[in-house]
Amino acid sequence: MHSAVLLFYMPLYGDSITQGEWAKRLVKTIGLEEKGIPENATVNDYISLLQGGKNTQIEITAGSKNRNTVNLPLTLQHSGIYTLVIETNIKSIMIGIDDTVRQISNGQENSGRLNGGRFVLKRGEHVLSAVLNENEKINSINVIAPCMPKVEPLGGWEQEKLLTFTDKAVTIIKILNMEDRLPMHESFTFEIKSKKDLNEFLLQDAGIYTIYAQAKSSVDAEWEIDGCWYMSFISASTNNIPIWKEIGTLPFKKGKHTLLLKTTKGEINNKILLVKRDTNAMHYMNLLKKLNPIEGEINSTVSEEAAVANLLNPIFATRKSKGPDAFFYIDEEEIPKLPSEKELPPYTQPISPILPSGI
């Protein structure tokens, strides 16, 4: 079945393929083409989808005296994977975009904001719908992107440039959200000063960072990091020793960032750990080797045979069967840790030399 699909692709420039063609193949392989790519698609649509899209905000005032479905036009200039953040006076709402409808709730007292989850959306016109009961009101809806690491080569996308084995390795590792397996470059902690309001932290360097939180008991939490929402669960520790739990691995710019924490169960410790990852090209290549792909030299171009073989890897079929959310989020059981990680397991001992013992 996979072979029949992939035979549709035609190699470019002899036996090598371009970055633009690779972007199209990635989107098709992970099953996001139907919802994420318009009929009049260009290569830019595929690249935009892999990069998450562009932020937009719908400033609306919608209310209802009786139970009613409110339909709102939504125009997107870029294909992407978008997260809805809804400013409203209610705790739970039925909301949808086109034919994707879901019930969302903050699970606690009304905080004025609801996380509507992620939607794969193509460039063009859409209809956003919400079911409002009597005296319920929506103030605004933020359509946020990207709330995921951008999938792109280290130097960004260049459509006509021939794809190298480095480009291939980097984009596959990113789309499978395996950057948390890259070696540690440096790490530091900061304290959450408020568990009700926005916290700020400053980064001296841009890069890929893994965020860890710590708790002694089981915790369900929602995190808003630079406007993007993430869910986490921290299991109970043994011997009363706090456990470090990964919240996410994300790209950060140099400068100031914000974090808002909401716990629906349990209590998070005040310390947050950030680990900057070493994004040297060779580390991506070494990590991809764990998936047994056809590989070549760092700067050599990727053949048609190698491109097809990589996309036929069983991990893509496994993730695709679980739906779009299975991409960009690592399944811990699928891929064993690297030897370097086994020497320094992040959840059983301090992973930063600046952390005092016993934390």
MIVO-856967 format. One record per residue (C-alpha): residue number from 1; x, y, z. Coordinates in Angstrom, 2 decimals, always signed. Example, Ala and Ser with C-alpha at 12.3 -4.5 7.8 and 13.67 -1.06 7.14 Angstrom:
<nodes>
<1 <+12.30 -4.50 +7.80>>
<2 <+13.67 -1.06 +7.14>>
</nodes>
This chain:
<nodes>
<1 <+0.00 +0.00 +0.00>>
<2 <+2.75 +2.42 +0.91>>
<3 <+4.76 +1.53 -2.19>>
<4 <+1.81 +2.33 -4.45>>
<5 <+1.45 +5.74 -2.89>>
<6 <+5.12 +6.59 -3.02>>
<7 <+5.47 +5.51 -6.65>>
<8 <+3.35 +8.55 -7.49>>
<9 <+6.24 +10.82 -6.62>>
<10 <+8.65 +11.70 -9.39>>
<11 <+12.33 +12.32 -8.64>>
<12 <+13.76 +15.70 -9.55>>
<13 <+17.21 +16.53 -10.90>>
<14 <+18.06 +12.95 -11.86>>
<15 <+18.32 +10.69 -8.85>>
<16 <+18.19 +13.43 -6.19>>
<17 <+15.25 +15.39 -4.81>>
<18 <+14.86 +19.01 -3.75>>
<19 <+13.94 +20.34 -0.32>>
<20 <+10.58 +21.47 -1.72>>
<21 <+9.76 +17.97 -2.96>>
<22 <+10.83 +16.51 +0.41>>
<23 <+8.47 +18.89 +2.24>>
<24 <+5.58 +17.64 +0.12>>
<25 <+6.48 +14.01 +0.79>>
<26 <+6.70 +14.55 +4.54>>
<27 <+3.22 +16.10 +4.69>>
<28 <+1.72 +13.28 +2.59>>
<29 <+3.46 +10.57 +4.61>>
<30 <+2.14 +11.81 +7.96>>
<31 <-1.40 +12.12 +6.60>>
<32 <-1.93 +15.88 +6.95>>
<33 <-2.49 +16.68 +3.27>>
<34 <-6.30 +16.31 +3.24>>
<35 <-7.00 +18.83 +6.00>>
<36 <-3.86 +20.95 +5.71>>
<37 <-3.31 +21.55 +1.99>>
<38 <-5.67 +23.54 -0.31>>
<39 <-6.59 +22.45 -3.84>>
<40 <-4.54 +25.23 -5.46>>
<41 <-1.52 +24.25 -3.40>>
<42 <+2.01 +25.49 -3.88>>
<43 <+5.17 +24.18 -2.22>>
<44 <+4.82 +27.10 +0.22>>
<45 <+1.61 +25.53 +1.58>>
<46 <+3.48 +22.34 +2.49>>
<47 <+6.34 +24.26 +4.06>>
<48 <+3.92 +26.53 +5.98>>
<49 <+2.12 +23.48 +7.38>>
<50 <+5.41 +21.98 +8.56>>
<51 <+6.33 +25.29 +10.18>>
<52 <+3.00 +25.54 +11.99>>
<53 <+1.36 +28.47 +10.21>>
<54 <+1.01 +32.12 +11.31>>
<55 <-0.77 +33.62 +14.33>>
<56 <-4.12 +35.32 +13.82>>
<57 <-6.76 +36.68 +16.18>>
<58 <-10.50 +36.85 +15.76>>
<59 <-11.83 +39.80 +17.74>>
<60 <-15.49 +38.97 +18.29>>
<61 <-18.34 +39.60 +20.69>>
<62 <-20.74 +36.70 +20.56>>
<63 <-23.51 +35.96 +23.03>>
<64 <-26.81 +34.18 +23.26>>
<65 <-30.05 +34.72 +25.13>>
<66 <-31.04 +31.15 +24.28>>
<67 <-29.13 +28.01 +23.32>>
<68 <-27.76 +28.79 +19.90>>
<69 <-24.99 +27.87 +17.46>>
<70 <-22.85 +30.84 +16.47>>
<71 <-20.97 +30.56 +13.17>>
<72 <-17.97 +32.81 +12.55>>
<73 <-15.89 +33.22 +9.38>>
<74 <-12.21 +32.35 +9.68>>
<75 <-9.76 +33.25 +6.91>>
<76 <-6.24 +31.85 +7.07>>
<77 <-3.45 +33.17 +4.89>>
<78 <-1.20 +30.22 +5.73>>
<79 <-1.70 +26.47 +6.11>>
<80 <-0.72 +25.29 +9.58>>
<81 <-1.41 +23.40 +12.79>>
<82 <-3.28 +25.88 +14.97>>
<83 <-4.25 +26.02 +18.64>>
<84 <-7.42 +27.83 +19.75>>
<85 <-7.37 +29.92 +22.93>>
<86 <-10.83 +31.21 +23.79>>
<87 <-11.54 +34.19 +26.05>>
<88 <-14.97 +33.48 +27.54>>
<89 <-17.08 +33.69 +30.68>>
<90 <-17.90 +29.96 +30.69>>
<91 <-16.10 +26.80 +31.85>>
<92 <-17.12 +24.45 +29.05>>
<93 <-18.12 +24.87 +25.41>>
<94 <-18.77 +22.91 +22.22>>
<95 <-16.58 +24.38 +19.50>>
<96 <-15.57 +23.35 +16.01>>
<97 <-13.85 +24.36 +12.80>>
<98 <-15.52 +23.05 +9.63>>
<99 <-16.35 +19.37 +10.30>>
<100 <-14.11 +18.95 +13.37>>
<101 <-16.14 +19.56 +16.54>>
<102 <-15.11 +18.98 +20.16>>
<103 <-16.27 +19.69 +23.72>>
<104 <-13.67 +21.58 +25.73>>
<105 <-13.49 +22.45 +29.41>>
<106 <-10.95 +23.87 +31.84>>
<107 <-12.03 +21.32 +34.48>>
<108 <-12.04 +23.84 +37.31>>
<109 <-13.43 +27.23 +38.29>>
<110 <-13.84 +29.62 +35.41>>
<111 <-10.45 +31.16 +34.58>>
<112 <-11.71 +33.24 +31.66>>
<113 <-9.75 +31.15 +29.14>>
<114 <-10.26 +27.79 +27.46>>
<115 <-7.76 +25.74 +25.49>>
<116 <-9.52 +24.56 +22.33>>
<117 <-6.79 +22.15 +21.27>>
<118 <-5.04 +21.81 +17.92>>
<119 <-6.56 +21.90 +14.43>>
<120 <-4.86 +21.06 +11.13>>
<121 <-6.09 +23.80 +8.77>>
<122 <-5.39 +24.65 +5.15>>
<123 <-4.96 +28.12 +3.72>>
<124 <-8.31 +29.68 +2.82>>
<125 <-11.82 +30.10 +4.19>>
<126 <-13.16 +28.19 +7.21>>
<127 <-16.17 +28.32 +9.52>>
<128 <-15.66 +28.40 +13.27>>
<129 <-18.75 +27.34 +15.23>>
<130 <-19.61 +27.50 +18.93>>
<131 <-22.69 +26.32 +20.81>>
<132 <-23.67 +28.90 +23.43>>
<133 <-26.25 +28.43 +26.16>>
<134 <-28.33 +31.18 +27.72>>
<135 <-26.26 +34.19 +28.90>>
<136 <-22.99 +32.66 +27.72>>
<137 <-20.51 +34.86 +25.88>>
<138 <-17.27 +34.61 +23.88>>
<139 <-15.06 +37.69 +23.96>>
<140 <-12.29 +36.68 +21.57>>
<141 <-10.58 +33.69 +19.99>>
<142 <-6.84 +33.50 +19.40>>
<143 <-5.79 +31.17 +16.60>>
<144 <-2.19 +30.53 +17.65>>
<145 <+0.63 +29.03 +15.63>>
<146 <+3.07 +27.46 +15.82>>
<147 <+2.58 +25.67 +19.14>>
<148 <+5.06 +23.03 +18.01>>
<149 <+8.67 +22.95 +16.87>>
<150 <+9.04 +24.12 +13.28>>
<151 <+9.94 +21.26 +10.96>>
<152 <+12.67 +22.66 +8.74>>
<153 <+16.35 +22.10 +7.88>>
<154 <+18.93 +23.84 +10.06>>
<155 <+19.24 +26.70 +7.56>>
<156 <+15.52 +26.92 +6.82>>
<157 <+13.70 +25.72 +3.69>>
<158 <+15.12 +26.47 +0.22>>
<159 <+12.67 +24.93 -2.26>>
<160 <+15.03 +24.41 -5.18>>
<161 <+18.07 +23.35 -3.17>>
<162 <+18.92 +19.65 -3.34>>
<163 <+18.13 +17.78 -0.14>>
<164 <+21.16 +16.62 +1.85>>
<165 <+21.30 +13.78 +4.36>>
<166 <+21.63 +16.40 +7.10>>
<167 <+18.44 +18.13 +5.92>>
<168 <+16.64 +14.78 +5.88>>
<169 <+17.83 +13.78 +9.34>>
<170 <+16.94 +17.13 +10.92>>
<171 <+13.41 +17.25 +9.48>>
<172 <+12.62 +13.64 +10.43>>
<173 <+13.88 +14.11 +14.00>>
<174 <+11.83 +17.30 +14.31>>
<175 <+8.61 +15.84 +12.90>>
<176 <+8.91 +12.88 +15.30>>
<177 <+9.70 +15.30 +18.15>>
<178 <+12.90 +13.49 +19.07>>
<179 <+14.95 +16.61 +19.74>>
<180 <+14.70 +15.86 +23.45>>
<181 <+17.13 +13.01 +22.67>>
<182 <+19.84 +15.39 +21.45>>
<183 <+22.83 +15.83 +23.80>>
<184 <+22.64 +18.47 +26.52>>
<185 <+24.55 +21.69 +25.80>>
<186 <+23.82 +23.55 +29.05>>
<187 <+21.06 +23.89 +31.62>>
<188 <+19.72 +26.23 +34.28>>
<189 <+16.73 +26.66 +36.59>>
<190 <+14.33 +29.44 +37.44>>
<191 <+11.60 +29.74 +40.04>>
<192 <+7.87 +30.04 +39.44>>
<193 <+7.00 +33.12 +41.46>>
<194 <+3.25 +32.89 +40.88>>
<195 <+1.01 +29.90 +40.17>>
<196 <-1.90 +32.16 +39.25>>
<197 <-0.31 +34.81 +37.02>>
<198 <+2.19 +34.94 +34.17>>
<199 <+5.81 +34.24 +35.08>>
<200 <+8.68 +35.65 +33.04>>
<201 <+12.08 +34.14 +32.33>>
<202 <+15.00 +35.37 +30.27>>
<203 <+17.10 +33.36 +27.82>>
<204 <+20.55 +34.61 +26.86>>
<205 <+20.65 +32.49 +23.71>>
<206 <+18.16 +31.23 +21.14>>
<207 <+17.94 +27.47 +20.70>>
<208 <+16.06 +24.24 +21.30>>
<209 <+15.23 +23.80 +25.00>>
<210 <+13.61 +20.97 +26.95>>
<211 <+11.47 +22.16 +29.87>>
<212 <+11.22 +20.01 +33.00>>
<213 <+8.98 +20.43 +36.03>>
<214 <+9.28 +18.69 +39.39>>
<215 <+6.82 +17.17 +41.87>>
<216 <+6.67 +14.61 +44.68>>
<217 <+3.05 +13.58 +44.10>>
<218 <+0.94 +12.90 +41.02>>
<219 <+0.13 +16.09 +39.13>>
<220 <-2.13 +17.00 +36.21>>
<221 <-1.22 +20.41 +34.83>>
<222 <-1.79 +22.81 +31.97>>
<223 <+1.05 +25.04 +30.84>>
<224 <+0.84 +28.17 +28.75>>
<225 <+4.29 +28.94 +27.36>>
<226 <+4.52 +32.06 +25.19>>
<227 <+0.79 +31.72 +24.50>>
<228 <+0.89 +28.02 +23.58>>
<229 <-0.82 +25.36 +25.69>>
<230 <+0.59 +22.02 +26.81>>
<231 <-0.73 +19.25 +29.04>>
<232 <+1.43 +17.20 +31.39>>
<233 <+1.12 +14.41 +33.93>>
<234 <+3.74 +13.74 +36.59>>
<235 <+3.44 +10.39 +38.35>>
<236 <+3.98 +10.00 +42.08>>
<237 <+7.61 +9.68 +43.20>>
<238 <+9.07 +6.98 +45.40>>
<239 <+11.08 +7.53 +48.60>>
<240 <+9.78 +11.11 +48.72>>
<241 <+12.31 +12.14 +46.05>>
<242 <+10.92 +14.69 +43.55>>
<243 <+10.70 +13.53 +39.93>>
<244 <+11.71 +15.66 +36.97>>
<245 <+9.16 +15.39 +34.15>>
<246 <+9.54 +16.70 +30.61>>
<247 <+6.87 +19.25 +29.67>>
<248 <+8.04 +19.84 +26.13>>
<249 <+10.98 +20.48 +23.83>>
<250 <+10.56 +23.78 +22.02>>
<251 <+12.44 +26.42 +20.03>>
<252 <+12.99 +29.66 +21.94>>
<253 <+14.27 +33.03 +20.78>>
<254 <+16.77 +35.02 +22.77>>
<255 <+15.11 +37.30 +25.30>>
<256 <+12.05 +37.34 +27.54>>
<257 <+9.44 +34.54 +27.65>>
<258 <+6.27 +33.87 +29.63>>
<259 <+4.91 +30.85 +31.47>>
<260 <+1.53 +30.31 +33.12>>
<261 <+0.82 +27.18 +35.17>>
<262 <-2.58 +25.73 +36.07>>
<263 <-2.77 +22.51 +38.09>>
<264 <-5.98 +20.49 +38.13>>
<265 <-4.53 +17.88 +40.50>>
<266 <-1.53 +17.92 +42.82>>
<267 <+1.18 +20.52 +43.28>>
<268 <+4.20 +21.44 +41.14>>
<269 <+7.43 +22.48 +42.87>>
<270 <+8.55 +26.04 +42.26>>
<271 <+11.68 +25.13 +40.29>>
<272 <+11.62 +24.76 +36.50>>
<273 <+14.60 +23.29 +34.67>>
<274 <+15.55 +24.26 +31.11>>
<275 <+18.03 +22.14 +29.16>>
<276 <+19.47 +23.57 +25.96>>
<277 <+20.08 +20.90 +23.32>>
<278 <+23.18 +20.63 +21.14>>
<279 <+21.86 +20.99 +17.58>>
<280 <+25.05 +20.08 +15.73>>
<281 <+24.17 +18.35 +12.45>>
<282 <+26.04 +15.18 +13.40>>
<283 <+23.86 +14.71 +16.49>>
<284 <+20.73 +14.63 +14.29>>
<285 <+22.43 +12.13 +11.99>>
<286 <+23.43 +9.88 +14.89>>
<287 <+19.93 +10.01 +16.35>>
<288 <+18.28 +9.09 +13.06>>
<289 <+20.55 +6.04 +12.74>>
<290 <+18.52 +4.46 +15.56>>
<291 <+15.64 +4.15 +13.05>>
<292 <+17.84 +2.20 +10.60>>
<293 <+17.46 +4.50 +7.57>>
<294 <+19.54 +4.55 +4.40>>
<295 <+22.21 +7.12 +5.22>>
<296 <+25.03 +8.99 +3.50>>
<297 <+27.58 +11.72 +4.19>>
<298 <+26.44 +14.93 +5.88>>
<299 <+26.61 +17.16 +2.82>>
<300 <+25.84 +14.56 +0.13>>
<301 <+22.46 +14.73 -1.62>>
<302 <+19.63 +12.29 -0.92>>
<303 <+18.76 +9.79 -3.63>>
<304 <+15.24 +8.79 -4.59>>
<305 <+15.90 +5.36 -3.09>>
<306 <+16.95 +6.80 +0.28>>
<307 <+14.00 +9.19 +0.43>>
<308 <+11.48 +6.42 -0.26>>
<309 <+13.15 +4.04 +2.20>>
<310 <+13.07 +6.60 +5.01>>
<311 <+9.39 +7.38 +4.54>>
<312 <+8.52 +3.67 +4.49>>
<313 <+9.98 +3.30 +7.98>>
<314 <+7.35 +1.60 +10.21>>
<315 <+7.44 +4.45 +12.74>>
<316 <+5.61 +6.71 +10.25>>
<317 <+2.81 +4.17 +9.73>>
<318 <+2.55 +3.64 +13.50>>
<319 <+2.26 +7.35 +14.22>>
<320 <-0.14 +7.96 +11.33>>
<321 <-2.51 +5.28 +12.66>>
<322 <-2.78 +7.23 +15.93>>
<323 <-3.82 +10.47 +14.21>>
<324 <-2.13 +13.86 +13.70>>
<325 <-1.39 +14.32 +17.41>>
<326 <+1.00 +11.36 +17.25>>
<327 <+3.43 +13.48 +15.27>>
<328 <+5.46 +16.19 +16.94>>
<329 <+5.01 +14.32 +20.26>>
<330 <+7.35 +11.48 +21.19>>
<331 <+6.06 +8.07 +22.21>>
<332 <+8.46 +6.99 +24.96>>
<333 <+7.95 +3.30 +24.23>>
<334 <+8.82 +3.49 +20.52>>
<335 <+12.44 +4.57 +20.67>>
<336 <+14.96 +3.57 +23.37>>
<337 <+17.06 +6.22 +25.02>>
<338 <+20.53 +7.00 +23.74>>
<339 <+23.48 +5.56 +25.70>>
<340 <+24.43 +9.07 +26.85>>
<341 <+20.95 +9.52 +28.30>>
<342 <+21.14 +6.22 +30.16>>
<343 <+24.26 +7.52 +31.87>>
<344 <+22.37 +10.61 +33.00>>
<345 <+18.65 +9.72 +33.33>>
<346 <+16.77 +13.00 +33.66>>
<347 <+14.02 +11.85 +35.98>>
<348 <+16.03 +10.00 +38.64>>
<349 <+18.94 +12.32 +39.38>>
<350 <+19.85 +15.98 +38.78>>
<351 <+20.65 +16.59 +35.11>>
<352 <+22.36 +19.88 +35.71>>
<353 <+25.60 +20.48 +37.61>>
<354 <+24.13 +23.68 +39.01>>
<355 <+21.36 +21.85 +40.82>>
<356 <+21.99 +21.06 +44.48>>
<357 <+21.89 +17.41 +45.46>>
<358 <+18.66 +16.02 +46.86>>
<359 <+16.35 +18.17 +44.75>>
</nodes>
